[in-house]
Amino acid sequence: MAETGPSPSPEQRRITRLIRLKEVQHRVGLGRSTIYRWMAEGKFPKPVQLGGYAVAWAEDDIQLWISARLG
């Protein structure tokens, strides 16, 4: 019989696709410099560190940012 532990919180269950800079640039229509400048100013979502210098953004975060700018 399988044991059932406490169910994970919604935050733990949330699985999102990670997208790299090229796709982020394409989706938001901004250049690399603008994205990094706006991140430093707190105007753009921060990426997830993948290891070394590799980073990616949560697709959900980018979609929310786009929706907030349109609304």
All heavy atoms as TSV, in Angstrom:
chain	resi	resn	atom	element	x	y	z
A	1	MET	N	N	0.829	-1.183	0.000
A	1	MET	CA	C	0.000	0.000	0.000
A	1	MET	C	C	0.870	1.243	0.000
A	1	MET	O	O	1.813	1.349	0.748
A	1	MET	CB	C	-0.866	-0.009	1.252
A	1	MET	CG	C	-2.289	0.241	0.946
A	1	MET	SD	S	-3.118	0.521	2.487
A	1	MET	CE	C	-4.595	-0.291	2.150
A	2	ALA	N	N	0.546	2.182	-0.828
A	2	ALA	CA	C	1.335	3.409	-0.922
A	2	ALA	C	C	0.924	4.372	0.182
A	2	ALA	O	O	-0.250	4.547	0.462
A	2	ALA	CB	C	1.127	4.061	-2.278
A	3	GLU	N	N	1.935	4.973	0.776
A	3	GLU	CA	C	1.659	5.971	1.813
A	3	GLU	C	C	1.387	7.309	1.159
A	3	GLU	O	O	2.043	7.687	0.204
A	3	GLU	CB	C	2.897	6.113	2.714
A	3	GLU	CG	C	2.764	5.366	4.007
A	3	GLU	CD	C	3.943	5.691	4.908
A	3	GLU	OE1	O	4.096	6.856	5.294
A	3	GLU	OE2	O	4.686	4.757	5.194
A	4	THR	N	N	0.424	8.000	1.691
A	4	THR	CA	C	0.163	9.344	1.177
A	4	THR	C	C	0.562	10.344	2.243
A	4	THR	O	O	0.048	10.316	3.346
A	4	THR	CB	C	-1.325	9.540	0.803
A	4	THR	OG1	O	-2.120	9.290	1.956
A	4	THR	CG2	C	-1.731	8.610	-0.318
A	5	GLY	N	N	1.483	11.202	1.882
A	5	GLY	CA	C	1.937	12.233	2.806
A	5	GLY	C	C	1.114	13.481	2.597
A	5	GLY	O	O	0.112	13.476	1.870
A	6	PRO	N	N	1.529	14.549	3.223
A	6	PRO	CA	C	0.805	15.811	3.031
A	6	PRO	C	C	0.903	16.234	1.557
A	6	PRO	O	O	1.936	16.078	0.925
A	6	PRO	CB	C	1.526	16.795	3.941
A	6	PRO	CG	C	2.831	16.172	4.267
A	6	PRO	CD	C	2.667	14.690	4.097
A	7	SER	N	N	-0.187	16.757	1.044
A	7	SER	CA	C	-0.172	17.167	-0.365
A	7	SER	C	C	0.660	18.434	-0.499
A	7	SER	O	O	0.643	19.296	0.372
A	7	SER	CB	C	-1.589	17.399	-0.877
A	7	SER	OG	O	-2.179	18.469	-0.182
A	8	PRO	N	N	1.417	18.546	-1.597
A	8	PRO	CA	C	2.256	19.735	-1.764
A	8	PRO	C	C	1.409	20.988	-1.966
A	8	PRO	O	O	0.291	20.918	-2.466
A	8	PRO	CB	C	3.066	19.427	-3.035
A	8	PRO	CG	C	2.367	18.310	-3.709
A	8	PRO	CD	C	1.538	17.598	-2.683
A	9	SER	N	N	1.949	22.107	-1.536
A	9	SER	CA	C	1.235	23.368	-1.694
A	9	SER	C	C	1.155	23.722	-3.179
A	9	SER	O	O	1.933	23.209	-3.976
A	9	SER	CB	C	1.960	24.479	-0.935
A	9	SER	OG	O	3.164	24.803	-1.597
A	10	PRO	N	N	0.232	24.601	-3.552
A	10	PRO	CA	C	0.131	24.993	-4.969
A	10	PRO	C	C	1.449	25.541	-5.523
A	10	PRO	O	O	1.771	25.330	-6.671
A	10	PRO	CB	C	-0.946	26.074	-4.975
A	10	PRO	CG	C	-1.754	25.815	-3.751
A	10	PRO	CD	C	-0.801	25.215	-2.752
A	11	GLU	N	N	2.228	26.239	-4.698
A	11	GLU	CA	C	3.504	26.783	-5.146
A	11	GLU	C	C	4.486	25.666	-5.490
A	11	GLU	O	O	5.234	25.762	-6.447
A	11	GLU	CB	C	4.088	27.698	-4.065
A	11	GLU	CG	C	5.221	28.561	-4.549
A	11	GLU	CD	C	4.844	29.499	-5.683
A	11	GLU	OE1	O	3.718	30.002	-5.719
A	11	GLU	OE2	O	5.696	29.715	-6.558
A	12	GLN	N	N	4.467	24.587	-4.712
A	12	GLN	CA	C	5.359	23.463	-4.973
A	12	GLN	C	C	4.914	22.681	-6.204
A	12	GLN	O	O	5.738	22.101	-6.886
A	12	GLN	CB	C	5.406	22.531	-3.765
A	12	GLN	CG	C	6.091	23.141	-2.569
A	12	GLN	CD	C	5.954	22.272	-1.334
A	12	GLN	OE1	O	4.943	21.604	-1.153
A	12	GLN	NE2	N	6.958	22.285	-0.496
A	13	ARG	N	N	3.625	22.645	-6.478
A	13	ARG	CA	C	3.093	21.888	-7.604
A	13	ARG	C	C	3.248	22.615	-8.928
A	13	ARG	O	O	3.192	22.006	-9.976
A	13	ARG	CB	C	1.609	21.598	-7.391
A	13	ARG	CG	C	1.385	20.279	-6.684
A	13	ARG	CD	C	-0.067	19.988	-6.625
A	13	ARG	NE	N	-0.577	20.726	-5.476
A	13	ARG	CZ	C	-1.827	21.025	-5.260
A	13	ARG	NH1	N	-2.739	20.660	-6.104
A	13	ARG	NH2	N	-2.200	21.681	-4.196
A	14	ARG	N	N	3.416	23.920	-8.877
A	14	ARG	CA	C	3.476	24.722	-10.097
A	14	ARG	C	C	4.696	24.323	-10.924
A	14	ARG	O	O	5.832	24.455	-10.498
A	14	ARG	CB	C	3.566	26.195	-9.736
A	14	ARG	CG	C	3.373	27.090	-10.934
A	14	ARG	CD	C	3.457	28.516	-10.546
A	14	ARG	NE	N	4.724	29.011	-11.097
A	14	ARG	CZ	C	5.263	30.156	-10.808
A	14	ARG	NH1	N	4.703	30.937	-9.926
A	14	ARG	NH2	N	6.388	30.524	-11.348
A	15	ILE	N	N	4.440	23.846	-12.106
A	15	ILE	CA	C	5.518	23.487	-13.025
A	15	ILE	C	C	5.392	24.416	-14.217
A	15	ILE	O	O	4.324	24.545	-14.806
A	15	ILE	CB	C	5.406	22.019	-13.469
A	15	ILE	CG1	C	5.582	21.098	-12.270
A	15	ILE	CG2	C	6.437	21.709	-14.540
A	15	ILE	CD1	C	5.325	19.650	-12.561
A	16	THR	N	N	6.459	25.057	-14.542
A	16	THR	CA	C	6.441	25.980	-15.662
A	16	THR	C	C	7.613	25.669	-16.577
A	16	THR	O	O	8.633	25.151	-16.142
A	16	THR	CB	C	6.502	27.443	-15.170
A	16	THR	OG1	O	6.357	28.304	-16.289
A	16	THR	CG2	C	7.785	27.754	-14.456
A	17	ARG	N	N	7.445	26.008	-17.808
A	17	ARG	CA	C	8.499	25.823	-18.799
A	17	ARG	C	C	9.505	26.955	-18.628
A	17	ARG	O	O	9.130	28.090	-18.348
A	17	ARG	CB	C	7.846	25.877	-20.177
A	17	ARG	CG	C	8.746	25.586	-21.305
A	17	ARG	CD	C	7.924	25.471	-22.590
A	17	ARG	NE	N	8.828	25.679	-23.691
A	17	ARG	CZ	C	8.863	26.749	-24.469
A	17	ARG	NH1	N	7.978	27.703	-24.317
A	17	ARG	NH2	N	9.747	26.851	-25.422
A	18	LEU	N	N	10.775	26.655	-18.795
A	18	LEU	CA	C	11.806	27.680	-18.732
A	18	LEU	C	C	12.175	28.077	-20.149
A	18	LEU	O	O	12.340	27.223	-21.018
A	18	LEU	CB	C	13.047	27.162	-17.994
A	18	LEU	CG	C	12.836	26.822	-16.524
A	18	LEU	CD1	C	14.105	26.226	-15.933
A	18	LEU	CD2	C	12.411	28.044	-15.737
A	19	ILE	N	N	12.275	29.382	-20.381
A	19	ILE	CA	C	12.616	29.865	-21.718
A	19	ILE	C	C	13.887	30.692	-21.654
A	19	ILE	O	O	14.140	31.400	-20.689
A	19	ILE	CB	C	11.451	30.650	-22.363
A	19	ILE	CG1	C	10.991	31.810	-21.479
A	19	ILE	CG2	C	10.293	29.722	-22.662
A	19	ILE	CD1	C	9.894	32.665	-22.095
A	20	ARG	N	N	14.696	30.580	-22.695
A	20	ARG	CA	C	15.985	31.258	-22.743
A	20	ARG	C	C	15.838	32.674	-23.293
A	20	ARG	O	O	14.777	33.067	-23.785
A	20	ARG	CB	C	16.959	30.437	-23.600
A	20	ARG	CG	C	17.186	28.999	-23.097
A	20	ARG	CD	C	17.812	28.939	-21.697
A	20	ARG	NE	N	19.114	29.568	-21.639
A	20	ARG	CZ	C	20.264	28.942	-21.856
A	20	ARG	NH1	N	20.289	27.667	-22.122
A	20	ARG	NH2	N	21.399	29.607	-21.800
A	21	LEU	N	N	16.911	33.426	-23.226
A	21	LEU	CA	C	16.898	34.846	-23.576
A	21	LEU	C	C	16.364	35.121	-24.980
A	21	LEU	O	O	15.579	36.043	-25.166
A	21	LEU	CB	C	18.301	35.435	-23.416
A	21	LEU	CG	C	18.443	36.920	-23.731
A	21	LEU	CD1	C	17.555	37.764	-22.814
A	21	LEU	CD2	C	19.895	37.352	-23.611
A	22	LYS	N	N	16.779	34.350	-25.968
A	22	LYS	CA	C	16.318	34.594	-27.348
A	22	LYS	C	C	14.798	34.563	-27.446
A	22	LYS	O	O	14.194	35.417	-28.089
A	22	LYS	CB	C	16.899	33.537	-28.308
A	22	LYS	CG	C	18.357	33.687	-28.558
A	22	LYS	CD	C	18.584	34.621	-29.710
A	22	LYS	CE	C	20.058	34.600	-30.079
A	22	LYS	NZ	N	20.434	35.784	-30.798
A	23	GLU	N	N	14.172	33.577	-26.792
A	23	GLU	CA	C	12.711	33.484	-26.832
A	23	GLU	C	C	12.063	34.605	-26.035
A	23	GLU	O	O	11.039	35.160	-26.440
A	23	GLU	CB	C	12.239	32.118	-26.329
A	23	GLU	CG	C	10.756	31.918	-26.522
A	23	GLU	CD	C	10.260	30.514	-26.236
A	23	GLU	OE1	O	11.071	29.592	-26.109
A	23	GLU	OE2	O	9.033	30.374	-26.140
A	24	VAL	N	N	12.665	34.970	-24.907
A	24	VAL	CA	C	12.149	36.082	-24.102
A	24	VAL	C	C	12.174	37.359	-24.944
A	24	VAL	O	O	11.179	38.093	-25.006
A	24	VAL	CB	C	12.964	36.267	-22.798
A	24	VAL	CG1	C	12.557	37.545	-22.080
A	24	VAL	CG2	C	12.790	35.061	-21.882
A	25	GLN	N	N	13.291	37.616	-25.629
A	25	GLN	CA	C	13.409	38.800	-26.473
A	25	GLN	C	C	12.327	38.804	-27.555
A	25	GLN	O	O	11.706	39.837	-27.810
A	25	GLN	CB	C	14.784	38.841	-27.149
A	25	GLN	CG	C	15.919	39.171	-26.222
A	25	GLN	CD	C	17.245	39.099	-26.932
A	25	GLN	OE1	O	17.731	38.027	-27.266
A	25	GLN	NE2	N	17.840	40.247	-27.178
A	26	HIS	N	N	12.119	37.667	-28.166
A	26	HIS	CA	C	11.107	37.549	-29.223
A	26	HIS	C	C	9.705	37.838	-28.677
A	26	HIS	O	O	8.925	38.559	-29.297
A	26	HIS	CB	C	11.166	36.154	-29.844
A	26	HIS	CG	C	10.138	35.921	-30.896
A	26	HIS	ND1	N	10.216	36.477	-32.149
A	26	HIS	CD2	C	8.997	35.200	-30.878
A	26	HIS	CE1	C	9.159	36.107	-32.852
A	26	HIS	NE2	N	8.406	35.333	-32.100
A	27	ARG	N	N	9.391	37.289	-27.504
A	27	ARG	CA	C	8.050	37.458	-26.931
A	27	ARG	C	C	7.760	38.878	-26.470
A	27	ARG	O	O	6.647	39.351	-26.608
A	27	ARG	CB	C	7.850	36.502	-25.749
A	27	ARG	CG	C	7.683	35.075	-26.180
A	27	ARG	CD	C	7.326	34.241	-24.990
A	27	ARG	NE	N	7.241	32.847	-25.375
A	27	ARG	CZ	C	6.548	31.947	-24.709
A	27	ARG	NH1	N	5.896	32.288	-23.617
A	27	ARG	NH2	N	6.526	30.698	-25.114
A	28	VAL	N	N	8.764	39.524	-25.881
A	28	VAL	CA	C	8.509	40.849	-25.306
A	28	VAL	C	C	8.922	41.993	-26.225
A	28	VAL	O	O	8.576	43.144	-25.977
A	28	VAL	CB	C	9.177	41.016	-23.917
A	28	VAL	CG1	C	8.673	39.981	-22.938
A	28	VAL	CG2	C	10.694	40.966	-24.016
A	29	GLY	N	N	9.667	41.680	-27.275
A	29	GLY	CA	C	10.070	42.709	-28.219
A	29	GLY	C	C	11.102	43.678	-27.674
A	29	GLY	O	O	11.132	44.845	-28.058
A	30	LEU	N	N	11.940	43.210	-26.769
A	30	LEU	CA	C	12.989	44.042	-26.187
A	30	LEU	C	C	14.356	43.438	-26.472
A	30	LEU	O	O	14.479	42.224	-26.655
A	30	LEU	CB	C	12.815	44.151	-24.662
A	30	LEU	CG	C	11.547	44.796	-24.148
A	30	LEU	CD1	C	11.453	44.643	-22.633
A	30	LEU	CD2	C	11.481	46.257	-24.532
A	31	GLY	N	N	15.378	44.260	-26.464
A	31	GLY	CA	C	16.739	43.784	-26.638
A	31	GLY	C	C	17.332	43.318	-25.322
A	31	GLY	O	O	16.802	43.593	-24.239
A	32	ARG	N	N	18.461	42.645	-25.421
A	32	ARG	CA	C	19.148	42.094	-24.255
A	32	ARG	C	C	19.489	43.184	-23.234
A	32	ARG	O	O	19.251	43.029	-22.041
A	32	ARG	CB	C	20.421	41.390	-24.728
A	32	ARG	CG	C	21.244	40.799	-23.624
A	32	ARG	CD	C	22.572	40.266	-24.195
A	32	ARG	NE	N	23.349	39.634	-23.166
A	32	ARG	CZ	C	24.097	40.281	-22.282
A	32	ARG	NH1	N	24.151	41.598	-22.313
A	32	ARG	NH2	N	24.778	39.627	-21.370
A	33	SER	N	N	20.048	44.289	-23.702
A	33	SER	CA	C	20.458	45.369	-22.795
A	33	SER	C	C	19.273	45.934	-22.028
A	33	SER	O	O	19.370	46.195	-20.822
A	33	SER	CB	C	21.137	46.499	-23.575
A	33	SER	OG	O	22.301	46.018	-24.192
A	34	THR	N	N	18.163	46.137	-22.716
A	34	THR	CA	C	16.966	46.681	-22.064
A	34	THR	C	C	16.437	45.704	-21.025
A	34	THR	O	O	16.083	46.106	-19.909
A	34	THR	CB	C	15.879	46.989	-23.107
A	34	THR	OG1	O	16.418	47.899	-24.070
A	34	THR	CG2	C	14.650	47.603	-22.456
A	35	ILE	N	N	16.398	44.418	-21.367
A	35	ILE	CA	C	15.914	43.400	-20.425
A	35	ILE	C	C	16.761	43.423	-19.158
A	35	ILE	O	O	16.235	43.486	-18.040
A	35	ILE	CB	C	15.912	42.005	-21.074
A	35	ILE	CG1	C	14.795	41.927	-22.125
A	35	ILE	CG2	C	15.748	40.908	-20.017
A	35	ILE	CD1	C	14.805	40.672	-22.983
A	36	TYR	N	N	18.081	43.406	-19.297
A	36	TYR	CA	C	18.953	43.387	-18.119
A	36	TYR	C	C	18.898	44.704	-17.343
A	36	TYR	O	O	18.962	44.705	-16.113
A	36	TYR	CB	C	20.387	43.015	-18.513
A	36	TYR	CG	C	20.537	41.514	-18.660
A	36	TYR	CD1	C	20.408	40.894	-19.893
A	36	TYR	CD2	C	20.762	40.703	-17.544
A	36	TYR	CE1	C	20.514	39.515	-20.024
A	36	TYR	CE2	C	20.859	39.329	-17.656
A	36	TYR	CZ	C	20.743	38.743	-18.895
A	36	TYR	OH	O	20.831	37.381	-19.013
A	37	ARG	N	N	18.768	45.830	-18.034
A	37	ARG	CA	C	18.638	47.123	-17.341
A	37	ARG	C	C	17.340	47.162	-16.536
A	37	ARG	O	O	17.320	47.566	-15.373
A	37	ARG	CB	C	18.703	48.281	-18.332
A	37	ARG	CG	C	18.715	49.636	-17.634
A	37	ARG	CD	C	18.912	50.803	-18.576
A	37	ARG	NE	N	17.753	50.968	-19.456
A	37	ARG	CZ	C	17.774	50.798	-20.778
A	37	ARG	NH1	N	18.890	50.462	-21.396
A	37	ARG	NH2	N	16.688	50.970	-21.495
A	38	TRP	N	N	16.235	46.729	-17.164
A	38	TRP	CA	C	14.950	46.722	-16.473
A	38	TRP	C	C	14.944	45.737	-15.308
A	38	TRP	O	O	14.289	45.978	-14.298
A	38	TRP	CB	C	13.813	46.432	-17.448
A	38	TRP	CG	C	13.484	47.594	-18.336
A	38	TRP	CD1	C	14.186	48.764	-18.459
A	38	TRP	CD2	C	12.369	47.714	-19.219
A	38	TRP	NE1	N	13.574	49.589	-19.370
A	38	TRP	CE2	C	12.467	48.977	-19.850
A	38	TRP	CE3	C	11.317	46.873	-19.548
A	38	TRP	CZ2	C	11.528	49.410	-20.785
A	38	TRP	CZ3	C	10.392	47.307	-20.481
A	38	TRP	CH2	C	10.489	48.558	-21.085
A	39	MET	N	N	15.666	44.626	-15.436
A	39	MET	CA	C	15.783	43.692	-14.302
A	39	MET	C	C	16.454	44.396	-13.127
A	39	MET	O	O	16.005	44.285	-11.983
A	39	MET	CB	C	16.605	42.457	-14.696
A	39	MET	CG	C	15.820	41.419	-15.441
A	39	MET	SD	S	16.798	40.015	-16.036
A	39	MET	CE	C	18.216	39.969	-15.023
A	40	ALA	N	N	17.527	45.131	-13.393
A	40	ALA	CA	C	18.252	45.849	-12.344
A	40	ALA	C	C	17.376	46.915	-11.689
A	40	ALA	O	O	17.509	47.197	-10.497
A	40	ALA	CB	C	19.516	46.487	-12.926
A	41	GLU	N	N	16.456	47.488	-12.481
A	41	GLU	CA	C	15.547	48.514	-11.966
A	41	GLU	C	C	14.286	47.917	-11.343
A	41	GLU	O	O	13.422	48.654	-10.871
A	41	GLU	CB	C	15.158	49.469	-13.105
A	41	GLU	CG	C	16.321	50.267	-13.647
A	41	GLU	CD	C	15.978	51.040	-14.914
A	41	GLU	OE1	O	14.819	50.957	-15.401
A	41	GLU	OE2	O	16.877	51.723	-15.439
A	42	GLY	N	N	14.143	46.601	-11.383
A	42	GLY	CA	C	12.970	45.943	-10.812
A	42	GLY	C	C	11.744	46.000	-11.703
A	42	GLY	O	O	10.633	45.767	-11.234
A	43	LYS	N	N	11.934	46.304	-12.985
A	43	LYS	CA	C	10.809	46.426	-13.913
A	43	LYS	C	C	10.567	45.171	-14.745
A	43	LYS	O	O	9.649	45.149	-15.557
A	43	LYS	CB	C	11.066	47.576	-14.900
A	43	LYS	CG	C	11.196	48.936	-14.280
A	43	LYS	CD	C	11.487	49.946	-15.372
A	43	LYS	CE	C	11.766	51.316	-14.838
A	43	LYS	NZ	N	12.116	52.249	-15.914
A	44	PHE	N	N	11.421	44.162	-14.583
A	44	PHE	CA	C	11.316	42.954	-15.398
A	44	PHE	C	C	11.628	41.747	-14.515
A	44	PHE	O	O	12.460	41.835	-13.618
A	44	PHE	CB	C	12.313	43.034	-16.570
A	44	PHE	CG	C	12.029	42.057	-17.675
A	44	PHE	CD1	C	11.063	42.335	-18.624
A	44	PHE	CD2	C	12.715	40.856	-17.757
A	44	PHE	CE1	C	10.787	41.430	-19.647
A	44	PHE	CE2	C	12.455	39.953	-18.769
A	44	PHE	CZ	C	11.484	40.240	-19.718
A	45	PRO	N	N	10.956	40.604	-14.771
A	45	PRO	CA	C	11.196	39.405	-13.951
A	45	PRO	C	C	12.655	38.948	-13.995
A	45	PRO	O	O	13.325	39.070	-15.021
A	45	PRO	CB	C	10.301	38.347	-14.594
A	45	PRO	CG	C	9.318	39.075	-15.423
A	45	PRO	CD	C	9.961	40.370	-15.816
A	46	LYS	N	N	13.125	38.441	-12.883
A	46	LYS	CA	C	14.493	37.920	-12.788
A	46	LYS	C	C	14.515	36.483	-13.317
A	46	LYS	O	O	13.549	35.749	-13.184
A	46	LYS	CB	C	14.958	37.933	-11.336
A	46	LYS	CG	C	14.947	39.313	-10.724
A	46	LYS	CD	C	16.319	39.767	-10.418
A	46	LYS	CE	C	16.270	41.067	-9.641
A	46	LYS	NZ	N	16.984	42.118	-10.234
A	47	PRO	N	N	15.638	36.080	-13.888
A	47	PRO	CA	C	15.747	34.712	-14.402
A	47	PRO	C	C	16.107	33.720	-13.302
A	47	PRO	O	O	16.465	34.105	-12.188
A	47	PRO	CB	C	16.887	34.825	-15.409
A	47	PRO	CG	C	17.763	35.897	-14.851
A	47	PRO	CD	C	16.814	36.877	-14.205
A	48	VAL	N	N	16.034	32.453	-13.656
A	48	VAL	CA	C	16.435	31.351	-12.786
A	48	VAL	C	C	17.842	30.953	-13.212
A	48	VAL	O	O	18.112	30.815	-14.408
A	48	VAL	CB	C	15.480	30.141	-12.977
A	48	VAL	CG1	C	15.948	28.950	-12.182
A	48	VAL	CG2	C	14.065	30.528	-12.630
A	49	GLN	N	N	18.735	30.793	-12.261
A	49	GLN	CA	C	20.110	30.393	-12.556
A	49	GLN	C	C	20.127	28.902	-12.878
A	49	GLN	O	O	19.655	28.082	-12.090
A	49	GLN	CB	C	20.980	30.684	-11.330
A	49	GLN	CG	C	22.445	30.792	-11.596
A	49	GLN	CD	C	22.812	32.003	-12.422
A	49	GLN	OE1	O	22.245	33.076	-12.275
A	49	GLN	NE2	N	23.761	31.826	-13.299
A	50	LEU	N	N	20.644	28.523	-14.044
A	50	LEU	CA	C	20.694	27.117	-14.435
A	50	LEU	C	C	22.039	26.480	-14.115
A	50	LEU	O	O	22.165	25.274	-14.078
A	50	LEU	CB	C	20.414	26.975	-15.937
A	50	LEU	CG	C	19.059	27.470	-16.425
A	50	LEU	CD1	C	18.959	27.305	-17.930
A	50	LEU	CD2	C	17.931	26.732	-15.729
A	51	GLY	N	N	23.032	27.290	-13.909
A	51	GLY	CA	C	24.367	26.789	-13.630
A	51	GLY	C	C	25.370	27.550	-14.480
A	51	GLY	O	O	25.109	27.839	-15.643
A	52	GLY	N	N	26.500	27.900	-13.897
A	52	GLY	CA	C	27.463	28.703	-14.634
A	52	GLY	C	C	26.846	30.041	-14.982
A	52	GLY	O	O	26.275	30.712	-14.136
A	53	TYR	N	N	26.948	30.413	-16.247
A	53	TYR	CA	C	26.373	31.673	-16.701
A	53	TYR	C	C	25.015	31.484	-17.361
A	53	TYR	O	O	24.431	32.440	-17.864
A	53	TYR	CB	C	27.324	32.362	-17.687
A	53	TYR	CG	C	28.608	32.820	-17.024
A	53	TYR	CD1	C	29.794	32.135	-17.233
A	53	TYR	CD2	C	28.609	33.922	-16.174
A	53	TYR	CE1	C	30.974	32.557	-16.614
A	53	TYR	CE2	C	29.772	34.341	-15.554
A	53	TYR	CZ	C	30.954	33.653	-15.783
A	53	TYR	OH	O	32.094	34.075	-15.169
A	54	ALA	N	N	24.529	30.265	-17.401
A	54	ALA	CA	C	23.256	29.978	-18.067
A	54	ALA	C	C	22.069	30.366	-17.188
A	54	ALA	O	O	22.011	30.013	-16.009
A	54	ALA	CB	C	23.163	28.495	-18.416
A	55	VAL	N	N	21.136	31.114	-17.785
A	55	VAL	CA	C	19.917	31.504	-17.091
A	55	VAL	C	C	18.722	31.280	-18.012
A	55	VAL	O	O	18.870	31.179	-19.228
A	55	VAL	CB	C	19.939	32.988	-16.636
A	55	VAL	CG1	C	21.026	33.229	-15.604
A	55	VAL	CG2	C	20.081	33.928	-17.812
A	56	ALA	N	N	17.557	31.209	-17.419
A	56	ALA	CA	C	16.310	31.095	-18.176
A	56	ALA	C	C	15.212	31.726	-17.334
A	56	ALA	O	O	15.345	31.875	-16.119
A	56	ALA	CB	C	15.983	29.636	-18.472
A	57	TRP	N	N	14.147	32.101	-17.984
A	57	TRP	CA	C	13.021	32.718	-17.307
A	57	TRP	C	C	11.857	31.752	-17.259
A	57	TRP	O	O	11.637	30.976	-18.193
A	57	TRP	CB	C	12.576	33.981	-18.054
A	57	TRP	CG	C	13.466	35.151	-17.836
A	57	TRP	CD1	C	13.225	36.205	-17.003
A	57	TRP	CD2	C	14.720	35.433	-18.453
A	57	TRP	NE1	N	14.255	37.107	-17.060
A	57	TRP	CE2	C	15.193	36.650	-17.951
A	57	TRP	CE3	C	15.511	34.742	-19.392
A	57	TRP	CZ2	C	16.402	37.204	-18.338
A	57	TRP	CZ3	C	16.723	35.299	-19.774
A	57	TRP	CH2	C	17.150	36.514	-19.252
A	58	ALA	N	N	11.075	31.813	-16.185
A	58	ALA	CA	C	9.856	31.015	-16.091
A	58	ALA	C	C	8.851	31.590	-17.083
A	58	ALA	O	O	8.583	32.791	-17.079
A	58	ALA	CB	C	9.302	31.061	-14.669
A	59	GLU	N	N	8.338	30.741	-17.947
A	59	GLU	CA	C	7.394	31.179	-18.965
A	59	GLU	C	C	6.197	31.890	-18.338
A	59	GLU	O	O	5.720	32.903	-18.853
A	59	GLU	CB	C	6.929	29.970	-19.777
A	59	GLU	CG	C	6.037	30.313	-20.937
A	59	GLU	CD	C	5.660	29.104	-21.767
A	59	GLU	OE1	O	5.437	28.023	-21.184
A	59	GLU	OE2	O	5.593	29.249	-22.987
A	60	ASP	N	N	5.725	31.381	-17.204
A	60	ASP	CA	C	4.592	32.002	-16.503
A	60	ASP	C	C	4.912	33.437	-16.090
A	60	ASP	O	O	4.061	34.319	-16.197
A	60	ASP	CB	C	4.207	31.191	-15.265
A	60	ASP	CG	C	3.615	29.841	-15.588
A	60	ASP	OD1	O	3.282	29.596	-16.773
A	60	ASP	OD2	O	3.480	29.030	-14.653
A	61	ASP	N	N	6.132	33.675	-15.595
A	61	ASP	CA	C	6.526	35.025	-15.171
A	61	ASP	C	C	6.519	35.994	-16.349
A	61	ASP	O	O	6.060	37.133	-16.227
A	61	ASP	CB	C	7.917	35.012	-14.535
A	61	ASP	CG	C	7.958	34.307	-13.190
A	61	ASP	OD1	O	6.871	34.035	-12.624
A	61	ASP	OD2	O	9.069	34.027	-12.712
A	62	ILE	N	N	7.020	35.534	-17.486
A	62	ILE	CA	C	7.060	36.387	-18.676
A	62	ILE	C	C	5.645	36.659	-19.167
A	62	ILE	O	O	5.296	37.797	-19.510
A	62	ILE	CB	C	7.928	35.751	-19.787
A	62	ILE	CG1	C	9.380	35.595	-19.312
A	62	ILE	CG2	C	7.850	36.572	-21.077
A	62	ILE	CD1	C	10.057	36.877	-18.855
A	63	GLN	N	N	4.799	35.637	-19.161
A	63	GLN	CA	C	3.420	35.820	-19.614
A	63	GLN	C	C	2.666	36.792	-18.705
A	63	GLN	O	O	1.920	37.637	-19.185
A	63	GLN	CB	C	2.700	34.460	-19.679
A	63	GLN	CG	C	1.500	34.451	-20.568
A	63	GLN	CD	C	1.808	34.942	-21.987
A	63	GLN	OE1	O	2.734	34.495	-22.640
A	63	GLN	NE2	N	1.032	35.897	-22.460
A	64	LEU	N	N	2.881	36.689	-17.391
A	64	LEU	CA	C	2.253	37.625	-16.450
A	64	LEU	C	C	2.742	39.049	-16.688
A	64	LEU	O	O	1.962	40.001	-16.631
A	64	LEU	CB	C	2.542	37.209	-15.005
A	64	LEU	CG	C	1.771	36.004	-14.480
A	64	LEU	CD1	C	2.319	35.568	-13.124
A	64	LEU	CD2	C	0.297	36.330	-14.370
A	65	TRP	N	N	4.034	39.203	-16.953
A	65	TRP	CA	C	4.606	40.527	-17.198
A	65	TRP	C	C	3.984	41.137	-18.465
A	65	TRP	O	O	3.612	42.304	-18.462
A	65	TRP	CB	C	6.124	40.419	-17.333
A	65	TRP	CG	C	6.809	41.739	-17.484
A	65	TRP	CD1	C	7.188	42.580	-16.489
A	65	TRP	CD2	C	7.157	42.387	-18.725
A	65	TRP	NE1	N	7.779	43.692	-17.035
A	65	TRP	CE2	C	7.769	43.598	-18.402
A	65	TRP	CE3	C	7.016	42.040	-20.058
A	65	TRP	CZ2	C	8.245	44.485	-19.375
A	65	TRP	CZ3	C	7.490	42.919	-21.028
A	65	TRP	CH2	C	8.083	44.119	-20.675
A	66	ILE	N	N	3.864	40.333	-19.512
A	66	ILE	CA	C	3.259	40.805	-20.763
A	66	ILE	C	C	1.794	41.212	-20.515
A	66	ILE	O	O	1.359	42.281	-20.943
A	66	ILE	CB	C	3.346	39.731	-21.863
A	66	ILE	CG1	C	4.802	39.509	-22.279
A	66	ILE	CG2	C	2.483	40.111	-23.070
A	66	ILE	CD1	C	5.023	38.282	-23.155
A	67	SER	N	N	1.065	40.379	-19.799
A	67	SER	CA	C	-0.350	40.669	-19.517
A	67	SER	C	C	-0.510	41.961	-18.717
A	67	SER	O	O	-1.403	42.761	-18.977
A	67	SER	CB	C	-0.978	39.522	-18.732
A	67	SER	OG	O	-0.962	38.343	-19.507
A	68	ALA	N	N	0.382	42.175	-17.739
A	68	ALA	CA	C	0.307	43.386	-16.923
A	68	ALA	C	C	0.590	44.631	-17.764
A	68	ALA	O	O	-0.010	45.686	-17.541
A	68	ALA	CB	C	1.326	43.287	-15.775
A	69	ARG	N	N	1.473	44.529	-18.743
A	69	ARG	CA	C	1.799	45.673	-19.602
A	69	ARG	C	C	0.671	45.987	-20.569
A	69	ARG	O	O	0.479	47.131	-20.949
A	69	ARG	CB	C	3.076	45.413	-20.396
A	69	ARG	CG	C	4.250	45.098	-19.531
A	69	ARG	CD	C	5.404	45.983	-19.574
A	69	ARG	NE	N	5.664	46.641	-20.833
A	69	ARG	CZ	C	6.279	47.796	-20.907
A	69	ARG	NH1	N	6.675	48.390	-19.815
A	69	ARG	NH2	N	6.535	48.360	-22.064
A	70	LEU	N	N	-0.076	44.962	-20.961
A	70	LEU	CA	C	-1.176	45.169	-21.901
A	70	LEU	C	C	-2.417	45.708	-21.211
A	70	LEU	O	O	-3.234	46.381	-21.838
A	70	LEU	CB	C	-1.531	43.868	-22.633
A	70	LEU	CG	C	-0.450	43.308	-23.561
A	70	LEU	CD1	C	-0.889	41.967	-24.123
A	70	LEU	CD2	C	-0.147	44.284	-24.679
A	71	GLY	N	N	-2.573	45.368	-19.927
A	71	GLY	CA	C	-3.783	45.726	-19.203
A	71	GLY	C	C	-3.758	47.041	-18.596
A	71	GLY	O	O	-4.039	48.095	-18.741
